[in-house]
């Protein structure tokens, strides 16, 4: 009997990594998730063939050692603020070089609308990261598949849940970039796409945009969340100037502390990113199955967590 493949997930302790690890384990793969804080990955400890190890992937020697010991590497590392060059360009280049040196397959997650000449530093750094990985592939023959998801939703997301927290806590919602457009995709659909691509050699050298079946404005999403958790609120739309000022307020104390408390991460660069429609001209790739509608997934957990149903559950538990 062949030994199951070993898969290394960089950034695996996060929201998307957990979904990918879960699907891989169900299919019999051995999964390793390196992290500097095992507490962040405690949910993965229950997966039977998932090994959560204490390791600093920013140490080049540690990174190369872990890559050398696995068959496939999935790089999910990304940030919404901070040192974009280090996280989105330098690290992907190094991961690609180590994968090429040791003959490993690489699956790299970028972002929809990534472009080295994009409208925000986030999008530009994602684009430069893609370019760096592609350059390594051209020079070495590295087997790489690239993914560009829109905003990802799911039970542990920081997008739909953030909107719900704002609705629950504030009587009026001042909304920056209300007309920003998104094509949200379910985390389990993203995970399935990556796992299937890993299994299909014909995906090598390809880039896939991962999007849901419907486009929404930010205001439409907020309105839908309010309806789903039965908490209507007046919404005050903010123009570009006020949205930028609002974001700036969250970048520095005390706004930064409030944002951390609410789980809201917003910067001027985030606002700049939202000026680029986060949508795709192509549907979810048929190779990976069908993408689920947000309306069919989110109510199963959002109303229970934030709506009146949580009180019914509390009474039932008593």
Secondary structure, DSSP 4 states (H G I P E B T S, - for coil): -PPPPEEEEETTTSHHHHHHHHHHHHTT-EEEEEES-GGGGGGGGGSTTEEEEE--TTSHHHHHHHHHT-SEEEE----SSS-HIIIIIIHHHHHHHHHHHHT-EEEEE--TT--TT-SSHHHHHHHHHHHHHHHHHHHH---EEEEEE-SEESTT-SSHHHHHHHHHH-SEEEEETTT-EE--EEHHHHHHHHHHHHH-GGGTT-EEEE--S--EEHHHHHHHHHHHTT---EEEEE-HHHHHHHHHHHHSTTHHHHHHHHT----HHHHHHHTS-B--SS-S-GGG--PPPHHHHTHHHHHHHHSTHHHHHHHHH-
